[in-house]
Amino acid sequence: MPNALPPAAAYQRAFEAQQRVGGHAMPVPATAVRETSRTMYGNPHFEFRGPDEDAVYAAALDRKNLIDPYRSPAVVGRYRDGVDYVVVVRAFNLD
């Protein structure tokens, strides 16, 4: 399989070798999206934050589409908080 990706262990060994010679880990790109999940009123809420509005909304839609449709997932909030764009996805629990 010439196009196969190396296993995760290979990446881990390369990272450890870089750390041994005094290198630093790669910085997180500015377009990274952070996800926080919490329970509010007994229902799961997922909050996505990041500096790029389109990337944040795309990540929120991906999460919404992964949730079972019987739980009525929905994007319930989009706003800007300081330098970050925030998108909130909620779903209901099944009884």
N, CA, C and O of each residue as an XYZ file, in Angstrom:
380
protein
N       0.839     -1.175      0.000
C       0.000      0.000      0.000
C       0.887      1.243      0.000
O       1.214      1.756      1.070
N       1.277      1.732     -1.153
C       2.201      2.865     -1.193
C       1.599      4.179     -0.713
O       2.343      5.066     -0.295
N       0.285      4.336     -0.757
C      -0.345      5.592     -0.351
C      -0.883      5.559      1.072
O      -1.563      6.492      1.498
N      -0.587      4.496      1.809
C      -1.114      4.368      3.169
C      -0.428      5.371      4.097
O       0.751      5.683      3.930
N      -1.165      5.858      5.054
C      -0.612      6.769      6.052
C       0.196      5.982      7.072
O      -0.148      4.840      7.377
N       1.265      6.568      7.606
C       2.016      5.885      8.655
C       1.144      5.724      9.901
O       0.254      6.541     10.138
N       1.387      4.692     10.692
C       0.591      4.509     11.909
C       0.870      5.608     12.928
O       1.877      6.312     12.852
N      -0.034      5.731     13.867
C       0.086      6.775     14.892
C       1.373      6.622     15.693
O       1.944      7.616     16.141
N       1.834      5.388     15.878
C       3.064      5.166     16.638
C       4.258      5.840     15.959
O       5.156      6.335     16.641
N       4.278      5.862     14.629
C       5.375      6.516     13.910
C       5.377      8.014     14.188
O       6.438      8.609     14.379
N       4.209      8.620     14.211
C       4.123     10.044     14.531
C       4.559     10.301     15.971
O       5.226     11.297     16.251
N       4.184      9.410     16.881
C       4.559      9.575     18.284
C       6.074      9.484     18.437
O       6.667     10.287     19.157
N       6.713      8.512     17.766
C       8.171      8.380     17.850
C       8.863      9.623     17.286
O       9.847     10.093     17.857
N       8.364     10.152     16.184
C       8.961     11.356     15.596
C       8.817     12.549     16.540
O       9.738     13.354     16.677
N       7.658     12.657     17.187
C       7.436     13.746     18.140
C       8.383     13.627     19.328
O       8.964     14.624     19.755
N       8.547     12.417     19.867
C       9.440     12.221     21.010
C      10.888     12.508     20.634
O      11.632     13.073     21.436
N      11.299     12.127     19.424
C      12.660     12.409     18.973
C      12.884     13.915     18.862
O      13.949     14.418     19.219
N      11.888     14.622     18.371
C      11.996     16.072     18.249
C      12.108     16.711     19.629
O      12.866     17.665     19.806
N      11.369     16.200     20.603
C      11.431     16.745     21.956
C      12.793     16.484     22.591
O      13.304     17.332     23.323
N      13.396     15.303     22.317
C      14.698     14.972     22.904
C      15.800     15.913     22.425
O      16.718     16.218     23.186
N      15.728     16.372     21.192
C      16.777     17.258     20.673
C      16.480     18.721     20.969
O      17.178     19.603     20.468
N      15.473     18.990     21.762
C      15.185     20.356     22.172
C      14.198     21.080     21.291
O      14.009     22.288     21.435
N      13.570     20.373     20.388
C      12.574     21.002     19.527
C      11.280     21.238     20.277
O      11.084     20.732     21.382
N      10.427     21.989     19.682
C       9.139     22.273     20.290
C       8.038     21.711     19.419
O       8.215     21.532     18.214
N       6.916     21.438     20.025
C       5.772     20.938     19.270
C       5.283     22.015     18.312
O       5.469     23.210     18.545
N       4.666     21.576     17.252
C       4.124     22.514     16.271
C       3.028     23.350     16.930
O       2.224     22.813     17.692
N       2.983     24.650     16.652
C       1.909     25.470     17.218
C       0.564     25.106     16.602
O       0.492     24.630     15.469
N      -0.477     25.333     17.350
C      -1.825     25.086     16.849
C      -2.162     26.171     15.836
O      -1.985     27.356     16.120
N      -2.645     25.783     14.656
C      -2.974     26.814     13.667
C      -4.081     27.739     14.166
O      -4.898     27.356     15.004
N      -4.094     28.951     13.643
C      -5.061     29.954     14.091
C      -6.491     29.587     13.730
O      -7.432     30.130     14.309
N      -6.672     28.671     12.778
C      -8.025     28.307     12.362
C      -8.569     27.124     13.153
O      -9.615     26.581     12.797
N      -7.885     26.714     14.215
C      -8.343     25.577     15.009
C      -9.682     25.897     15.667
O      -9.924     27.018     16.116
N     -10.535     24.892     15.711
C     -11.852     25.038     16.331
C     -11.842     24.233     17.623
O     -11.479     23.057     17.627
N     -12.237     24.862     18.703
C     -12.305     24.195     20.000
C     -13.748     23.816     20.290
O     -14.672     24.594     20.052
N     -13.924     22.605     20.810
C     -15.276     22.127     21.131
C     -15.382     21.889     22.630
O     -14.504     21.275     23.236
N     -16.458     22.378     23.217
C     -16.750     22.155     24.626
C     -18.137     21.548     24.717
O     -19.084     22.053     24.114
N     -18.256     20.464     25.472
C     -19.584     19.865     25.644
C     -19.981     19.969     27.108
O     -19.150     19.825     28.005
N     -21.245     20.218     27.331
C     -21.772     20.315     28.692
C     -23.239     19.922     28.678
O     -23.858     19.823     27.619
N     -23.776     19.703     29.838
C     -25.186     19.366     29.976
C     -25.902     20.542     30.612
O     -25.531     21.002     31.692
N     -26.933     21.024     29.929
C     -27.740     22.117     30.465
C     -29.182     21.654     30.501
O     -29.728     21.227     29.483
N     -29.795     21.736     31.656
C     -31.179     21.303     31.846
C     -31.369     19.852     31.413
O     -32.428     19.486     30.904
N     -30.351     19.036     31.615
C     -30.429     17.618     31.289
C     -30.217     17.292     29.824
O     -30.320     16.127     29.442
N     -29.927     18.275     28.993
C     -29.724     18.052     27.563
C     -28.298     18.433     27.175
O     -27.744     19.394     27.710
N     -27.701     17.681     26.246
C     -26.331     18.009     25.833
C     -26.275     19.272     24.975
O     -27.105     19.475     24.088
N     -25.291     20.106     25.254
C     -25.015     21.306     24.463
C     -23.547     21.248     24.054
O     -22.684     20.940     24.877
N     -23.265     21.539     22.807
C     -21.907     21.543     22.287
C     -21.588     22.954     21.818
O     -22.314     23.535     21.012
N     -20.496     23.491     22.331
C     -20.099     24.854     21.987
C     -18.813     24.790     21.171
O     -17.840     24.157     21.584
N     -18.810     25.438     20.028
C     -17.653     25.474     19.144
C     -17.142     26.901     19.090
O     -17.920     27.841     18.929
N     -15.801     27.067     19.226
C     -15.188     28.393     19.233
C     -13.974     28.402     18.323
O     -13.258     27.407     18.202
N     -13.756     29.538     17.688
C     -12.568     29.702     16.863
C     -12.571     31.044     16.169
O     -13.594     31.729     16.141
N     -11.429     31.431     15.603
C     -11.329     32.741     14.962
C     -11.943     32.804     13.564
O     -12.232     33.893     13.068
N     -12.147     31.651     12.921
C     -12.696     31.620     11.564
C     -14.166     31.212     11.616
O     -14.494     30.084     11.983
N     -15.040     32.135     11.248
C     -16.487     31.896     11.353
C     -16.931     30.693     10.530
O     -17.735     29.887     11.000
N     -16.422     30.563      9.318
C     -16.836     29.456      8.454
C     -16.384     28.106      9.000
O     -17.140     27.136      8.952
N     -15.152     28.033      9.523
C     -14.648     26.779     10.078
C     -15.435     26.377     11.319
O     -15.729     25.198     11.514
N     -15.775     27.344     12.152
C     -16.539     27.057     13.368
C     -17.934     26.551     13.010
O     -18.406     25.569     13.583
N     -18.588     27.216     12.070
C     -19.938     26.800     11.678
C     -19.912     25.429     11.007
O     -20.816     24.621     11.220
N     -18.884     25.156     10.198
C     -18.770     23.847      9.550
C     -18.573     22.741     10.583
O     -19.158     21.665     10.454
N     -17.757     22.991     11.607
C     -17.556     21.996     12.660
C     -18.848     21.752     13.429
O     -19.159     20.613     13.778
N     -19.598     22.811     13.693
C     -20.873     22.668     14.406
C     -21.876     21.880     13.566
O     -22.597     21.034     14.096
N     -21.927     22.147     12.270
C     -22.842     21.394     11.406
C     -22.447     19.926     11.314
O     -23.314     19.054     11.264
N     -21.142     19.646     11.290
C     -20.696     18.251     11.284
C     -21.178     17.531     12.536
O     -21.665     16.403     12.462
N     -21.039     18.188     13.691
C     -21.487     17.571     14.949
C     -22.998     17.390     14.951
O     -23.500     16.346     15.367
N     -23.723     18.401     14.490
C     -25.185     18.324     14.450
C     -25.640     17.166     13.578
O     -26.587     16.461     13.926
N     -24.978     16.965     12.454
C     -25.367     15.897     11.542
C     -25.001     14.512     12.053
O     -25.528     13.516     11.556
N     -24.111     14.427     13.034
C     -23.759     13.137     13.625
C     -24.750     12.693     14.698
O     -24.784     11.518     15.063
N     -25.541     13.611     15.195
C     -26.491     13.300     16.267
C     -27.747     12.683     15.662
O     -28.216     13.106     14.605
N     -28.276     11.687     16.342
C     -29.480     10.987     15.895
C     -30.621     11.983     15.671
O     -30.881     12.816     16.540
N     -31.313     11.915     14.516
C     -32.375     12.891     14.233
C     -33.534     12.854     15.229
O     -34.247     13.846     15.376
N     -33.732     11.728     15.913
C     -34.809     11.653     16.907
C     -34.532     12.534     18.120
O     -35.440     12.822     18.899
N     -33.279     12.964     18.285
C     -32.929     13.832     19.408
C     -33.060     15.306     19.043
O     -32.709     16.172     19.845
N     -33.556     15.601     17.854
C     -33.801     16.972     17.370
C     -32.590     17.886     17.530
O     -32.678     18.908     18.211
N     -31.460     17.535     16.915
C     -30.296     18.421     17.022
C     -30.534     19.720     16.259
O     -31.193     19.729     15.219
N     -29.997     20.805     16.779
C     -30.185     22.099     16.122
C     -29.066     23.052     16.521
O     -28.508     22.959     17.614
N     -28.751     23.966     15.613
C     -27.855     25.074     15.931
C     -28.724     26.131     16.603
O     -29.621     26.693     15.974
N     -28.460     26.401     17.874
C     -29.334     27.304     18.629
C     -28.707     28.665     18.897
O     -29.363     29.552     19.445
N     -27.459     28.838     18.522
C     -26.849     30.140     18.754
C     -25.606     30.347     17.927
O     -24.780     29.447     17.781
N     -25.481     31.557     17.379
C     -24.276     31.985     16.665
C     -23.981     33.402     17.118
O     -24.816     34.293     16.964
N     -22.803     33.614     17.675
C     -22.449     34.960     18.109
C     -20.934     35.113     18.158
O     -20.193     34.137     18.040
N     -20.497     36.323     18.331
C     -19.072     36.627     18.444
C     -18.771     36.973     19.892
O     -19.471     37.774     20.512
N     -17.714     36.356     20.425
C     -17.308     36.568     21.807
C     -15.841     36.996     21.803
O     -14.946     36.154     21.748
N     -15.604     38.275     21.859
C     -14.226     38.770     21.792
C     -13.652     38.540     20.409
O     -14.162     39.069     19.422
N     -12.583     37.744     20.337
C     -11.965     37.453     19.041
C     -12.490     36.159     18.435
O     -12.158     35.836     17.294
N     -13.303     35.413     19.175
C     -13.800     34.118     18.712
C     -15.232     34.201     18.218
O     -16.047     34.971     18.726
N     -15.513     33.386     17.213
C     -16.895     33.138     16.805
C     -17.367     31.920     17.580
O     -16.598     30.978     17.779
N     -18.602     31.923     18.015
C     -19.143     30.835     18.826
C     -20.415     30.328     18.168
O     -21.269     31.112     17.754
N     -20.533     28.993     18.075
C     -21.744     28.351     17.573
C     -22.129     27.285     18.590
O     -21.288     26.491     19.012
N     -23.404     27.266     18.986
C     -23.898     26.316     19.982
C     -24.862     25.348     19.310
O     -25.773     25.755     18.589
N     -24.642     24.054     19.562
C     -25.517     22.990     19.059
C     -26.128     22.311     20.272
O     -25.430     22.024     21.244
N     -27.428     22.052     20.219
C     -28.075     21.342     21.322
C     -28.884     20.182     20.757
O     -29.267     20.169     19.587
N     -29.130     19.213     21.630
C     -29.965     18.063     21.291
C     -30.733     17.688     22.547
O     -30.346     18.063     23.653
N     -31.810     16.956     22.379
C     -32.603     16.510     23.516
C     -32.267     15.068     23.843
O     -31.851     14.306     22.970
N     -32.445     14.696     25.095
C     -32.280     13.305     25.500
C     -33.526     12.521     25.139
O     -34.626     13.071     25.074
N     -33.343     11.238     24.907
C     -34.486     10.366     24.663
C     -34.956      9.799     25.991
O     -34.137      9.453     26.843
N     -36.247      9.702     26.174
C     -36.789      9.167     27.442
C     -36.692      7.678     27.488
O     -37.098      7.063     28.474
